[in-house]
Amino acid sequence: MTPTIDRRLREVESRRFGSERVAAILRRVDTLSDQELRKQINGNGPELFDPGLLTDAELATLIVEFEARANLGGFG
């Protein structure tokens, strides 16, 4: 992807999810293998993100997105 398109995509994701931090976490989740994702969910892998560094709004956005992905089979 060209730098301009990549930058624009990140800006759109940031607007959609309300913050660059949430968009980055979701991009990271999308790159995980099924096994890596299971480790994250079970707390047996390196932490994907530190909830203490996120605002309440960012955590709420992540919860909504994770629930939507789980209901649609978007994980694994």
N, C-alpha and C positions, 0 to 999 in steps of 0.2 A: 504494500500500500504506500502511496506517496505520502510524504510528510504533511501536505496540505489536507488530504483526505483523512488521514489518521487524526490530525488535530481537530478537524470539523466533526468527525465521528465522536471523539472524546467530549467535545463541547455539547453535542446533542445528548449523549449519555448523561453528562453532568446535569443538564437541564431536566431531563426526564426523571432522574433519580434524586434530584435536589442537591447533590454534592459530588464533587470529584472523588472524594473518599469512598462513597457508596458505589459509584460506578467502577472504581478500581477494584473493590472487593468482589463485585459481581463478575468483572472480567476475569479475575483470578479463579473464582469458582468455576467459570466456564472452561478453564484450561485444565482442571483437575481430572485425573482418571477416576474411574469408579472406585478403585481401591484407595486412592488418596482422599477422595471425598468421604468414604466410610471412616477413614482414620480421623478426619476432621470432625465428623459428626459424633464419633465415639470419644473424642478427646485424646486420641492416641498419636496425633501427629503434631507438627509444629503449628502454632496458632495462626489461623488465617487472618484474624484481626483481633485487636484488643477492644472489647466493648467499652472499657473505661475511657477510651479516647474518642468515642463517638457521642454525638449529641442524642437526646431523646428522639428527635425527629429522624435522624439517620438510622437509629436502631429500629424505629417503627417502620421506616421504608424497607429496611432489610427483611424484617419479619414478614411484611406484606409480600415482598417479592419471593422470598423463600417458600411461603405458603402457596403462592400461585404456581410456582415451579413444581412443588411437590404434588399439587392437585392435578397438574397437567402432565405429570410424569417427566418433567424436565430435569430431574436429577437422576443420573445413572442411567 
